[in-house]
Amino acid sequence: MVPDRTPAKGDLRVFLTLESLQPQFAAYLGTPTRARGYPPYAGQHALIIEVAPGLMIERVIDLALKADPDLEPGILFVERQFGILEIHGSDKEKLLLAGNTMLKGLGLNAGEQLKPKILYTDVIEDVADQHAVIINRNRQASMILPGETLLICEMVPALYAAIAANEAEKAAPGLTLVDVQMIGAAGRLYMSGSTENVQRGLARIEQVLASIEGRDG
């Protein structure tokens, strides 16, 4: 008798589509670090997924790529508790179809994801020289300049920082993407520019995160 190898149903934490990746955020996703695979291009679309247990993400990517081998995985990461996948392509319909195939294969639905929760935001005007220097030593994207206004935002689950960064750049293209931390206990976003652009970006972040449906964590 052949044993049943059907994987146990896991926990869907995040399942989001990022439409039209913006130039700065797309470039950030292409930064070569241990978790990064194929770099996306501005204008492509991305699907970001977080599941538990962590190793379940290997089944997720298997289902997605077998549904459409032309899709490219940008991030595949297994952390202590969760598994994370970012996959992208130029055809949004094909991306969504692959996502639906993945959900069906795992016995999950998109509505089971966790709602985002903003833990903290702040707008810091006229950033001091020394403050800009120490931020720039730890950033993963572009530099903040002294005298600019800094937007900082922290949220859970961490992957929601991805859609926050992309949507803020859409709303205020004049913003500089300084850093995005989208893997870990909480997501964190640093963006800089004029106070007007920062306020516009923050308003869009709050709007888009409030619109995402899901279960309470």
N, C-alpha and C positions, 0 to 999 in steps of 0.2 A: 504493500500500500504506500502510495506516494504521500509524504507529509504535506500538510497545508502550509504554503509559504506566503500566504497573503499577509502583508505587513499590517500591524495593528494600527488603528486609527489614532492619529496624533492630534496635536493642538495647533490650530492656525492662529497666529498672532497678528500678522500683517499680510495683506494681499492688495496691492495698490498699483494702478497704472499711472505712469508719468507721461503725459502727452507732450510731444515736442520739446525734447531736451534743449535747454538753453546753452549758449556757447560756454559760459564759465563753468556751469555745473557739469556739462559733458566733459570738459577738459579736466575737471577735478576727478571724475570717475575714471579717467584714463591714467591717473597718477600711478606709477609703478610701485605697488606695495605687495605684501605677501598675499593679500586677499583678492587681487585684481587679475582679471583675465583679458578678454578682448575689449579694447577701448571703444566706446560709442562715439558717434558724431552728432553735432548739433542738428536738431530737426528730427532725429530718430525718436522712437518711443520705447519706453522701458516698463518692465513689470518687476516689482520688488516684492519679495516673499520672505516671511520669517515663520518658522515652525519649531515645535518642540515634540519629541526630543531632537537634539541637534543633528544627529546622523540621518534623520528622516529627510534632510535636504538633498541627500544623494538620490533618493527615490524621486523627489520633486524634479530635479534637473534631468533625470533619465526620462521621465514622462514628457517633460516639455520639449526636449531636443528630439525625441522620437516622433512627437507630433509635428514638428517642423525643424528639420536639420539646418535650415538657413538662419535660424535665430542664433545669436551669439551671447554666451554668458559673460557678463562683465565682472561679477563678484560671486564667488562661491566660498563660503566661510562657515566653519563649524566652531562656535565658541563654547563656553562651559555648559550652557543650558540650551541654547537655541542654534538653529541652522539658518543661514541667510543666503538668498540667491537674488542677484539682479541679472535680468536677461533682457536683451534689446533687439530691435530690428526696425526696418523702415516701413513695414506694412503693419499698421495698427490692428487690422482685422485678424491677420495671421497670429499676431502676438496674443490677442485676446482669446482666439481659438485654442492656442496652445495652453494658455492659462486655464481655460475651462476643462480641457482634457486632463490637465494635471489635477484639478480639484476633483473631477469625477473619479479618476484613478485612485485617489486617496479617500474618497467618501466624505469630502468636505464641501462647504459652500462659502462663498466670499463673505456672507453676512456673519460668519462666526469669528471674524477678526476682532481684535481689541480696538475700542475707540481710542483715539489719541487724547492725551491730557497734557496741557501746557503747565509745566512746573514753575517756570520763571521767565520773565522778559525784562529787559531794561534798554533804555536809549541813553547813551553817554555822549554828551556833546563836547566838542573841543578836546579831543584825546591828547594827553600830554606826550611829549617826546619819548620819555622813558617807558611809558605805558605802551606806546606803539612798538618800540624796540622789543620788549619782552613778548608781546603778542606775536610779532613776526618771527621770533626765534622758534615758536612752537606751531606755527600755522602749516597747513597742507596745501593751501591755494595761494591767492595773491596777497600783496602787502597792504596793510593799512598805513595811511600817512598821518603824521601828527596834525592835529587841528581838525580832522574829520570827525563825523559823528559815528559812533559804534552801536550797532544793533546786536544784542545777544539774546538767545532764546534757548530754553531747555525744555525737553518734552519726553514722554514715554508713550509707547515703545520707541526705542532709539531710531528705527528705520524711518519714522515720520519726519525726521530731519531732512531726508532726501526730497520729499515733496514740498516741504517748507522752503528749502533753498531754491528749488526750480521755480516754484510759483512766485516767490519774492523777486527773482530775477526777471520773470515775465512782467510783473507789475511795475518794476522800477529797474529798467536795464542799465541805468547809470550807477547802480550799486556795485560795489566790489565784493566778490565772494572771497572771504579771508580764510575761513575754516569751516568744515562740516565734519562732525563726529556722529556717524550713523550706525555704529556697532558698539554694543555695550549695555550697561544698565540704563542709560538715558542718552537721548540724542541732543547734540548741542550745535548751534549755528552761530557763526560770527560773520556779519556783513558790515560794510562801511560805506560812507558817502556823505552827501548833504543831508541835513536834518529832514528836509522835505521828502527825499527819496527813501530814507530810513523809515519814516512814518508810513509812507505808502506801502513799503515792503512788509512792515509789521502788520498793517491792517489786512493785507492779503493773506498772510500766514494765519492769522486768527480766523479769518473767514473760511479758508479752505479746510483747516483742521476741524472747525466746528461743523462742517458739512459732511464729514466722513462718518458713515454709519457703522455700527458694530456693537459688540457686547461690552459691558463694563468689566474692567480688570479687577 
